[in-house]
Amino acid sequence: METTQNFEGRHTVKEALLTGLPIDKLYILKDAHGLSEIRRLARESGIPIVECDRARLNAMAQTEAHQGVIASGAAHDWAELDDIWQKVEQSGLPPLIVVCDGVEDPRNLGAIIRTAECAGAHGVVVPKRRSAGLTGTLAKTAAGALEHIPIVRVPNITALLKDFKTRGLWVYGAECGEEAQSIYETDFSGGVALVMGAEGEGLSRLVKENCDTLVRIPIYGNTQSLNVSTACGVILWTIKTSI
């Protein structure tokens, strides 16, 4: 698997779009002028556009000349939902799918993908806009897992969860609040979709409303929450050992 670097600067990004180079997501400085052509090319190619502030662009930049626009190179192809169902059928096991609701840090998402593959999950699904892309940083963190588990991007997580329910899956949302029940008191038998929320923000309102059950990891120390990738691992292994 070949990883790619960012395309940075207006001319570089425009040429990358015109020549069809693999681009996962376009990051543009809020209120920047003179980028209408780049925006149009990205929209025509179906590339998500993320409006962000200068601090975020500067942190992402690998050069000192991003000129208000960075296109992140794709390190791996996205899979389709059918690839997940095919993997489920081949395994002969109940579906186990991880859904990430707004995990935007590529290292966290890469760690979730690695953990999901190690736990025998059949796929990982992310939203088209509020998610890290399949960049080189993510691929490195995933440590080869991208080659063994389908990673699917969908336009609407809420619609996805409704579809999962029609297929007989139970949707469990990971939460920290007291309204959630302990993972050690939860029956995870049958098909499972485990939804992990955004770093710091947790599950979005509509996604939370479409979960069948909210579950939490009991905390015994003073720190009130776990990193999202660590929490995902704890819950996945609890699911695997309880069925």
C-alpha positions in Angstrom: 0.0 0.0 0.0 1.4 3.4 -1.0 0.9 6.4 1.2 0.7 9.9 -0.2 1.5 13.4 1.0 -0.7 16.4 1.1 -1.1 18.6 -1.9 -0.6 22.2 -0.7 -0.9 25.6 -2.3 -3.4 26.8 -4.9 -1.6 25.8 -8.0 -0.6 22.4 -6.7 -4.1 21.6 -5.5 -5.7 22.7 -8.7 -3.3 20.6 -10.8 -3.9 17.6 -8.6 -7.7 18.0 -9.1 -7.4 18.5 -12.8 -5.2 15.4 -13.3 -7.3 13.2 -11.1 -4.7 12.4 -8.5 -6.1 10.5 -5.5 -7.5 13.1 -3.1 -9.5 12.2 0.0 -10.6 15.6 1.3 -10.1 19.3 0.6 -9.4 21.7 3.5 -10.0 25.4 2.7 -9.4 28.5 4.9 -12.7 30.0 6.0 -13.6 33.1 4.0 -10.7 32.7 1.7 -11.0 34.4 -1.7 -10.0 33.2 -5.1 -10.7 29.5 -4.5 -14.0 29.2 -6.5 -12.4 27.1 -9.3 -10.8 24.7 -6.8 -14.1 24.4 -5.0 -15.9 23.6 -8.2 -13.4 21.0 -9.2 -13.6 19.3 -5.8 -17.4 19.3 -5.9 -17.4 17.8 -9.4 -15.1 15.0 -8.2 -17.2 14.3 -5.1 -14.4 15.3 -2.8 -15.6 16.6 0.6 -14.7 20.2 1.4 -13.9 21.2 5.0 -13.9 24.8 6.0 -11.3 25.4 8.7 -9.3 28.1 10.5 -5.7 29.0 9.8 -4.4 27.3 12.9 -5.8 24.0 11.7 -4.3 24.4 8.3 -1.0 25.4 9.7 -1.0 22.3 11.9 -1.8 20.1 8.9 0.7 21.7 6.5 3.9 19.9 5.6 5.2 23.0 3.8 5.1 26.7 4.6 3.1 27.6 1.5 -0.4 26.2 1.8 -2.0 29.5 0.6 -5.2 28.6 2.4 -5.8 25.3 0.8 -4.7 21.7 1.4 -5.8 18.5 -0.3 -5.1 15.4 1.7 -3.9 12.5 -0.5 -5.7 9.2 -0.2 -3.6 6.3 1.0 -6.2 3.6 0.3 -9.4 3.1 -1.6 -12.8 3.3 0.2 -14.8 0.1 0.3 -18.6 -0.4 -0.3 -21.2 -1.5 2.2 -21.6 -4.7 0.1 -18.0 -5.5 0.9 -19.0 -5.6 4.6 -22.0 -7.8 4.0 -19.9 -10.1 1.9 -17.4 -10.4 4.8 -20.2 -11.2 7.2 -21.5 -13.9 4.9 -18.0 -15.4 4.5 -17.4 -15.5 8.3 -20.7 -17.2 9.2 -20.9 -15.1 12.3 -23.4 -12.4 13.4 -22.4 -9.0 12.0 -20.1 -6.9 14.1 -19.7 -3.4 12.6 -18.0 -0.3 14.1 -19.5 3.1 13.2 -17.5 6.3 13.9 -19.7 9.4 14.3 -17.3 12.3 13.7 -13.9 10.9 14.7 -11.7 13.5 12.9 -8.2 12.7 14.3 -6.5 10.3 11.8 -4.5 8.6 14.6 -7.6 7.9 16.6 -9.5 6.6 13.5 -6.4 4.5 12.5 -6.2 3.0 16.0 -10.0 2.2 15.9 -9.5 0.5 12.5 -6.6 -1.6 13.8 -8.5 -2.5 16.9 -11.7 -3.4 15.0 -9.7 -5.7 12.6 -8.0 -7.4 15.6 -11.3 -7.9 17.3 -12.8 -9.6 14.2 -15.2 -6.8 13.2 -16.6 -7.1 9.7 -16.1 -3.4 8.8 -15.8 0.2 9.9 -18.1 2.9 8.6 -17.5 6.7 8.8 -19.5 9.8 7.6 -18.4 11.5 4.4 -17.8 14.9 6.0 -17.2 14.6 9.7 -14.3 12.1 9.7 -10.6 11.7 9.2 -9.7 10.5 5.7 -7.7 7.5 4.6 -4.4 9.4 4.7 -0.9 8.3 5.2 -1.0 9.2 8.9 -4.1 7.0 9.4 -2.6 4.2 7.3 0.5 4.2 9.4 -1.5 4.1 12.7 -3.7 1.3 11.4 -0.5 -0.8 10.9 -1.7 -2.8 7.9 -5.3 -3.3 9.0 -6.6 -1.4 6.0 -5.7 -4.4 3.8 -8.0 -6.7 5.9 -11.1 -4.8 6.8 -13.5 -2.8 4.7 -13.6 0.9 5.5 -16.8 2.5 4.1 -17.8 6.2 3.9 -21.5 7.1 3.8 -23.3 10.4 3.4 -25.7 9.9 6.4 -24.9 7.9 9.5 -28.5 8.2 10.8 -29.9 6.6 7.6 -27.2 3.9 7.9 -28.3 3.0 11.4 -31.9 2.7 10.3 -30.9 0.4 7.5 -28.9 -1.7 10.0 -32.0 -2.1 12.2 -34.0 -3.4 9.2 -31.2 -6.0 8.8 -31.6 -7.2 12.3 -28.7 -5.5 14.0 -28.8 -3.9 17.4 -27.3 -0.5 17.5 -25.2 0.3 20.6 -23.9 3.9 21.2 -20.9 4.5 23.4 -21.6 7.2 26.0 -20.1 8.4 29.3 -23.3 9.6 31.0 -25.3 7.9 33.7 -28.1 7.4 31.2 -26.0 4.7 29.6 -25.9 1.1 31.0 -22.7 -0.6 31.9 -21.2 -2.8 29.1 -20.8 -5.5 31.7 -24.6 -5.6 32.2 -25.5 -5.5 28.4 -26.5 -8.5 26.3 -24.5 -8.1 23.1 -25.9 -11.3 21.4 -26.9 -11.2 17.8 -25.8 -8.7 15.1 -24.1 -5.6 16.6 -23.4 -2.1 15.3 -21.2 -0.2 17.8 -21.2 3.6 17.4 -18.3 5.6 18.7 -18.7 9.4 19.0 -16.4 12.3 18.3 -13.4 13.1 20.4 -14.6 15.4 23.3 -18.2 15.8 21.9 -19.4 12.2 21.9 -22.4 11.1 19.8 -24.4 13.7 17.8 -28.0 14.1 18.8 -29.6 12.4 15.9 -27.2 9.5 16.0 -27.8 9.0 19.7 -31.6 9.1 19.2 -31.2 6.2 16.7 -29.3 3.9 19.0 -31.2 1.1 20.5 -29.1 1.2 23.7 -26.5 3.5 25.1 -23.6 1.8 26.8 -20.7 3.0 29.0 -17.5 1.7 30.4 -17.4 2.0 34.2 -14.7 4.3 35.3 -12.9 3.5 38.6 -10.3 6.2 38.7 -10.4 10.0 38.7 -10.1 10.5 34.9 -13.7 10.7 33.6 -13.2 9.2 30.1 -11.0 7.1 27.9 -9.6 8.0 24.5 -12.1 7.0 21.8 -9.9 4.3 20.3 -9.1 2.8 23.7 -12.8 2.8 24.6 -13.6 1.1 21.3 -11.2 -1.7 22.1 -12.6 -2.3 25.6 -16.2 -2.5 24.3 -15.3 -4.7 21.3 -13.5 -7.2 23.5 -16.4 -7.2 25.9 -18.7 -7.9 23.0 -16.5 -10.7 21.7 -16.2 -12.4 25.1 -19.9 -12.2 25.9 -21.3 -14.0 22.9 
